[in-house]
Amino acid sequence: MKGLIIAGTNNLFTVECEDDVVRSCSIKGKVLKSDKRFYNPIAPGDIVELEIDPLNDEKGQVLSVEPRKNTFLRWNVKGRCPQLLACNLDHLILVTTPDEPPFRPRFIDRALAQAEHQGITPVIVCNKWDLAEEMETDGRADELEAIMNRLEIWEELGYRVLRVSAKTGEGMLEFAELLEDKLCAFVGQSGVGKSSLINVMDNSCVLRTGSLSKKYGRGSHTTTKGTLVHLILNESLMDGVKGRKADIIDTPGIRRFVLDDIEADDLALYFREFEPFVGKCKFGLNCKHVTEPECAILEAVKNGDITEERYDSWLRISDEIRTGSWCD
């Protein structure tokens, strides 16, 4: 029979099966046939074929994985191979915050590039938007202006950006409408409030939330493995209508998002405002877009077709790929 992967680590997976039984399953032979080695061969959202253990109806073995619509993954530095985070997504929800933890636009730019590479529609959600007012009253208006400017840059590029607050409820109606009847993965750094957003969406679903490290302003890893959660959307977010649903994959907080299968020379193809200028430089595809004369991308920055903020982000990420030195 077929089943849906809900969660799993190493060689043990929670599978929601066609007969409505949730089984604990291992991979038959411990290795799936694949042309690529993954840190984890199966991820939440995968559809698998399995056989039931003849001695225990609550257990089974995964035989194969159905062809995927898409995958979202990152390079696992420790394992030296790609790590699947979620599969078969309708949207990738990139969660960030204006503060607590600090705003990290390059994290989002990396994840956007990976989403473009994988053909997944990303949505940027800036949670804890209630903190924006506090930043302004605390004398951090310039910092807030820079954050608002970056959000507007993403919007002008065609990305959907939501400003929400799990605490006050701001923006949650629009967010719930986006998620309805979809399978989406929440990705972001530790402490941005992914689990808090899910708890607001479905008040019968209580996921652990963590406090921030006072020293570093970073969150603790309260979600330790990716888990697919079936939500019954809060009727207060659905005009009083009961029973509306959404499926969410809550991924562990990521401190370092390292791109997978994207070379430095190809990164511009996944920055959507760069792509029209690729190959139009004097030196064609050999151009590094740094100091070369008659570089179409540098001209686009000069003319305002590419913002300095995004060019700087592209430049830094390109350097990180070349040197293998990844930072926040």
N, C-alpha and C positions, 0 to 999 in steps of 0.2 A: 504494500500500500504506500501511499504518499503521505508526507508530513511536512510541517512548517517548523523550521528551527527557531526556537524561542531564545535559547541561550546556550552557552557551552564554553568549556575550556579544555585544552589538551585533547584527550580522546573521549570525552564524556559530554553528551549534548542532551538538552531538554527539547523534546520534539512533540508538537501538537499534531496528532495523527488524524487521518480521515474519519476514524470511528469515534472521534471525540475523546479519546484516551490520550493523556499526556504521558509519554514514556521517556525513560532514561536510556539513551542509545550510545553505543560506541561505534566506531568505524570498523566494518568488517575487514580484517587483515591489517587494520591500523593505518593504511595508506590508501588514499583515493587516487584514481588515475588522473593525472594532470600533466600539462606540458610546462608547468611552472611550480616552483616550490614556494609555498606560503608559510608564514609563521603559524597561521591557523587555516586549515583547508575549507572550513565551513563557518558561516557567520549568520547572525540573526537575519531573518528575511529569506534565507535560502529555502527552496522546496527540494526535498530529498525523497528518494525511494528507499524503503526500509523493509526489513523482515522482522516479524515478532519472534521473540525468544520462546521456543516451544515449552520451556519449563517455567517461564515467568511472564505473564501477560503484560506486566508493567515495564518490561525491558525489551530492547530490540537492537538491531544492528543496521547502520546506514550502509546501503549498497552503492548509491550513486547520487549525484547532484543534478537536478534539472537545469537546462540552459538558463542563464541569468539574463534579465533585462538590462541590468547594470550592476556595477560594484563600486563601493566607495572604500578606499584603502589608503594606507600611508606606508612609508618605509619604516620598518622596525629596526632601529639602529643596533640594539642589543642582539636581536636574532639575525641580523644581516639578510633580511628578506622582506617581501611585502606582507603587511598585516591587514587582512580583511576586517572592516568595521561593520559593514551593513550591505545587504544585497536587495535588489529588486525594488528600488525606491521610486516614489513619485516626486518627492522633494527632499533636498538636503537642507536642514535647518541649522544655520551657522549662528550660534549664540555668543554674543559678546556683551559687555557692559561699559558704561561710561566711567565707572569707578568700582572699586571693591569686588573683584580685582581690577587693576588698571587696564584701560583701553589698549588693545594690542592690534592695530590695524594690519600689521604684516602677517599675523597669524591668519586673519581672515583672507588676505590676499593669497596666501599659500593654498588655503582650502578652496578658494574660488578657482584657482588655477587647476587644482586636482579635479574639481567638479567639472570644469570645462573639458579636461582631458578625458574624463569618464563619460561625458555626455549626460550629466545629471543636472536638473534645474535647482540651483541654490536659492535660498531665501535667507537674508540676513536679519536676525532678530536682536535688537539691542534691549536687553532686559535691565531691570533696575533703573528705568528711566526716571523714577522718582528722585534719584540721586542727582539728576541734572540741576534741579533747582537748588539743592544744597551746595553744589559746586559753585554756582553763581553767587550765592550769598556768602560763601566762605572765601571770596576773593580769588576764585579760580576761573573767572569768566573767560580769560584767554584760552585756557586749556579746554574748556567746554566748547568754545567757538571752533577750535581745531577739530574736535570730535564731530561736531555737527557738520563741519565742512567735509570731512571724510565720508560721513554717511550720505551727504548730498552727492558727492562724486560717484559713489556706487550707484545711487539712484539714477543719475544722469547716464550711466553706462547701461541702464536697463535692468539692473538687479532690483528685486523687490526688497524693500527695507521696512521693517516694522519696529516701532518704538513702543515697548510694552513694560509693564511692571506686574510681576506676580504678587507683589505686596499690596498695591493699590487697585489693581484690576485694569489699569489704563492699557488700552490697545488689545485686551484679551478677546473681545468679541470678534474683531477682524482676524485675529490669530486662530481662533477656534474654527471659523468658517473656512480658513485656508486648509486646516488639517482634516476636516470632515471627509470620511470615506477614502482617505489616503494612507499610504504607508510612508512615513517620514522618519529620518534619523536626526537626532539632536547631537550636534558636535560642537565642542567648545572647550576652553580651558577650565581647569578645576575652579569651582567657586562662582561661575557665572550664573548659576541657578537653573540648570536644566531640569533637575528633579523637582524644584519648586514650581516651575511652569507646568509640569505634568500633574503635580498634586492639585493645582488650581483648575486644570482642565477637567479632572475627574476627582471629586472630593472623596470618593470611596477608595481611591488608589493612593496609598501613603508610602512614598519612597523616602529613603534617608536623605536628609540634607545636612550639610556640614558647615562649620564656622571657618572663617578665614584665619590664616596665619598672621598674627600681628606684625611679625618681623618682616615678612616678605609680601604681604598683601595677596597671598595665594590661597586657593582653596585646597581642602584635603580631598583625597580620592574616595568619596562616599560611594560612588558607583564603581565597583571593581571589575565588572565584566559587562559587555554589551547585552542588553535584555530587551526583547520585544514585549511591549505592554499593550493589551487591548483596552482602550478607553471607552467608557460611556460618557460622552461629553456632558458637562454640567448644564442642566437645562436652563440655568440663568444666562448662559452664554449662547443659547440656541433659541431665543425668543420664547422660552417656556416649553419648547418641544422636547419630550423625553425620548430616550433611546437612540439618539444619534451617536455614531461611532467614529473612532479614529484609531489607527495603529501607529505606535511610536516605538522606535528603537532608541533607547537611552544608552548612549555610549559612555565609557569612562572618560573622565576629564583628561585632556591632553595638554601637557606643558610644552612639548616640542612637536610640532607637526612637520614631518620631513616628507617632501614630495617623493612619489614613486614613479619610475619610468618616464621622467621628464628630464631631458638634458638641458644644460644651461643655454645652448644655442637654439633650442626649440621653445624655451619658456615664453618668448614673445607671442607665439601662436596661441597661448592660453591666457593672455591678457587681451581681452576682446577689443580694446581700443588700439592695441598695437598691431593686431593681425592684418588690417588693410595695408599697412606700410611695409610688411615683411617682404623682402626680395626686391624692393624698389630703391635700395641704396646703390651708390656708385659701385660698391664692391659686392653687390648682390647678397646672396645668403652667407657670404664670408664676413659680412660686416658685424662687428661686436657692439655697435651702437653706443660707443663711449666717447671716442675722440676723432673718429674717422670723418674725412671731408665728404660733403654731399650725402650725409646719412639721412634717410627719409624719416626715421624715428626721432632723431635729434631735431630735425626741422619741425616735426609735428609737436614736439615739446615747446619749441620756440614760438610756434604759431598758436599754442593753446589747445591743439587738438588732443594732446596727451597732457594730463596735469603733472606738475613737478612732483607731487606727492606719490602718484602711481609710478612715475619713472624711477624715483628714488627707491621705491619698494621693489620694483622689478630688478634694479641694479643690485640691490643688497641680496635678494633671493638668488639671482644668477651667480653672484660671488659665493654664496653659501653652497650652491650645488657644486661649483668648481672646486672649492676648497674642502668640502665636507664639514664645514664649521657652522653648525646650526645654532641659532640663538633665538630669544623671544622676539 
